[in-house]
Amino acid sequence: MKAIIKKSLAVLLSAMLLFTAVPFAASAAEVAPQEQSVGAKSGYAGDCTWTLDDEGTLTISGNGKMGDYSYQNSNGTYITTAPWGANIKSILIEDGVTSIGNSAFYGCTGLTSVTIGKGVTSIGDGAFHNCARLKSVTIPDSVTSIGSSFWGCTGLTSVTIGNSVISIGEYAFSECRRLTSVTIPNSVTSIGGDAFSFCTGLTSVTIGNSVTSIGSSAFCECAGLTSVTIGNSVTSIGSRAFYNCSGLTSVTIGNSVTSIGYQSFYRCTGLTSVTIPDSVTSISDYAFYGCSSDLIINCNPGSAAEAFAVNNGYKTNIQRFRYTILEDGTVEVSEYLDDKTDVVIPGSYQGKPVNSLKNWLFLNNSSITSVTIPDSVTRIGKGAFYSCVELKTVTMGNNVTKIGANAFEKCLYLENINLGSKLKTIGDEAFYDCRRLKQLDLPDSVTAIGEEAFTNCRSLQSLIIPKGVQKLGEETGAGFGMFENCKSLKEITVPASVGSIQSNAFDGCNQLTILGKADSYAQQYAATHNLLFRAVILESVGDSNTDGRVNVSDVTAIQRHLAGLDVLTGDQLALADTNADGKVTIEDATLLQMYLAEYDVELG
């Protein structure tokens, strides 16, 4: 069997070498050159005109399409049949030109630069074939299709593909050996066969989110390629698409791919990790033939990928979660696949940070008892842990900025949860009916608390509202009060920043005393609603304007005091002394600025 495979490979490679030695044909029927003789200085080019100056600069101008050309043998080399010949150093295609013809600059080996006008919509087959000294190309947004246009541009190091290109044709950039990276924009829907084959210097490829098919041998022999992410719009990966990409170490396949073709990753000897989603139902037995013996297939339990791995002797890493790679390159945890009671959310997936937990991720899960959320997560989705009735402990990373609505609603046994130091928003009903939650420390970063966020937290004993919060519920809200039926709530500290509290916020809180600044809105509210109130000093060091918040306005207050524009007195003067040296100077304003910019400094 091995002998047959080796013989087949030898035949295949011989055929490939023979094929690349044959000069490229622009079309099925060769296009005759126009009447001007090669070496002329000006003339017509289809609907356009051209001029070639003594410095070797060719200018194509006018309005409309260029003509199509073929190639001819000139002293043993193949060059364009276009009348300007191959002795061109630079090209200027003006904005009125709408297309670049087939083989127009075929074999112009002295060409070093080209400027493509904003009216060009298509670049023909073989247009720049074997332009070996061309180093950089910018394809404007007007272009919608690229043929086998830059095949053999071995000196090309940089290419910018415009945002209107829909298709990249077969052999479009084949053998561009010095090209190191390419970004395929979201407008592209198809990548043709051999489009980037033998681009041996290519190390990075970004495939746009609209690409639905990757053609056969599209990245064949790209030995420098180290990692590939195949977007969620791709449905098929062609045969030999990444053939002999020996430098490839990891591959992530999008959630829409249904088939992985014959020898797609054949002899990718460095490949140690590939993630295959449930959408894949067909995998060729030879898809990963010749890959590293350490190859691990990351897949979900019961998937076609797992069956493929077992049948072909590959190692597996059964995933405990499903993930979605978002447009910004971050990852969202979209589904929990395990039955473990202690859940640890991974911080990354295929080298990308896990930033969010999907809405309703653990909905009605009655098994989990503890959850650890990594520092990478910034958002907990709506209802993420809704009715996880056995959940007792949540350890949250320091970078969560938003807890979505209903996130922990009806977590009846939740007792311990730490909130990250950067949390800003607590959504509506976020902790509704968390009946065993006794203590909750809200970080100073919180600025917004949603409706009914703590309703029926009947074991909650005390709470300090951060100084950035400006209201506690809608003043005339029709729903339950934010702390309604918190029967054990004895003390709540309300800062001077709060200027609105809903009328029924504390209904059923029969043991409650509100702590706040004298003559504040909180004291007025307590008096109006027959609640106990105790005046306390809430200002912190740095709160030089004594408004209950430490922010940039306090820096301004110190600066105005030092400039003689305002005067700080009493408590204000003491709080403005941020370095605690007994006097207020510009150093106090600087220290406060550093604190607000989150430098590692302390006030007071």
Buried (B, 14 or more C-beta within 10 A) or exposed (E): EEEEEEEEBEEEEEEBEEEBEEBBBBBEEBBEBBEBEBEBEBBBBBBBBBBBEEEBBBBBBBEEBBBBBBBBEBEEEBBBBBBBBBBBBBBBBBBBBBBBBBBBBBBBBBBBBBEBBBBBBBBBBBBBBBBBBBBEBEBBEBBBBBBBBBBBBBBBBEBEBBBBBBBBBBBBBBBBBBBEEBEBBBBBBBBBBBBBBBBBBBBEBEBBBBBBBBBBBBBBBBBBBBBBBBBBBBBBBBBBBBBBBBBBBBBBBBBBBBBBBBBBBBBBBBBBBBBBBBBBEEBBEBBBBBBBEEBBBBBBEEBBBBEBBEEBEBEBEBBBBBBBBEEEEBBBBBBBEEEEEEBEBBBEBBEBBBBBBBBBBBBEBEBBBBBEBBBBBBBBBBBBBBBBBBBBBBEBBBBBBBBBBBBBBBBBBBBBBBBBBBBBBBBBBBBBBBBBBEEBEBBBBBBBBBBBBBBBBBBBBBBBBBBBBBBBBBEEBEBBBBBBBBBBBBBBBBBBBBEEBBBBBBBBBEEBBBBBBEEBBBBEBBEEBEBEBEEEEBBBBBBBBBBBBBBEEBBBBBBBBBEEEBEBEEEBBBBBBBBEEEEBBEEBBBBBBBBBEEEEBEBE
